[in-house]
Amino acid sequence: IAQHLDIGVSVLAALGINDSIISFGRNLFDSIQQPEYISYLNNIYQFSDGEFLMQSDGKNIVKIYDIKKDIRLKNNIYNDDYENCRSMLRYAFDQGITHFDLANNYGPPAGSAESNFGKIFKEDFNNHRDELVISTKAGWEMWPGPYGNFGSRKYLIASLDQSLKRLGLDYVDIFYHHRPDPETPLEETMGALDYIVRSGRALYVGISSYNAEETRRAAKILKDLGTPCLIHQPPYSMFRRELEGNLQSAIAETGMGCIVFSPLAQGLLTERYLNGIPKDSRAMKSPFLTKAQVEEKLPCIKALHQLALERGQTLTEMALAWNLRLKEITSVLIGASRVSQIEEALRSLKNLDFSSEELSKIEDILAGNF
């Protein structure tokens, strides 16, 4: 799917959705117009300025509504946040966001994000299934024992069957292998993805967090099997740039789309920490972001914030727009826990252009020259 949105994202944080994601991308086909109205919950809503988007993996085409916007359901969905979650999903859909991206282990507990999304889907979106792209993944630990992790045929097929039950769906649109498996032969993992498509469990397949060589090998195996790899989902932000270079070339060579996750570097590339570290912030309670990391990056964050203000954007808006400067990136995934964060993410689409001077200044700031 890559070209649409992820902000798909490739979903939301309330109800139990702790982190939501929306995906953005560049509109590649300006001549293709989308319908002016869509029906939702017995009401009529007009799309903003969106157009009908198309994403290609080189041969396959996936159509997405609006300027590459997408939502991804990630992490936990708390029952006492249920109405917040519904509000975010409804708002996103009304803005033309049609992609909801999950994973088997999003929680805690693992599986809860899919279960709660399935409940909301049944209540609010069941009549709109054919208007949506719903994704899930498997590859991280899901249950104890040797068959609840990584990339064996047994694990991937069993996990997706469980995901479909939690989601209340007959199939997902995209199924990802969530991370490379150092022990299972890649031929077995890709063979399982091919079978998953042929058995009707998913329409398309993708990979996540694969390096360049793994990406090329996976793409070739799937192509030979007759099930092209639609999309890659790697991490990417101003503070994490492994995508650039060899992996970027591999994605371009294989013709797959690219939705990047963690574009805001666990919240570092926002205004959250400009005036200190809030007690309820991720840096105070998450293993993925520490107080020391915030303090180390703070001078750089403040300099980037100032540049964003000069562009008429928030730091969040600039950071998301910056990701889309690479032509290989077709969607950007963000985390959200309330509607206002989705609104802010969508505003980044109003200014995706960077002057050469701005790009040079960003590089100087990231290098510590400010």
Disulfide bonds with the S-S distance in Angstrom:
none
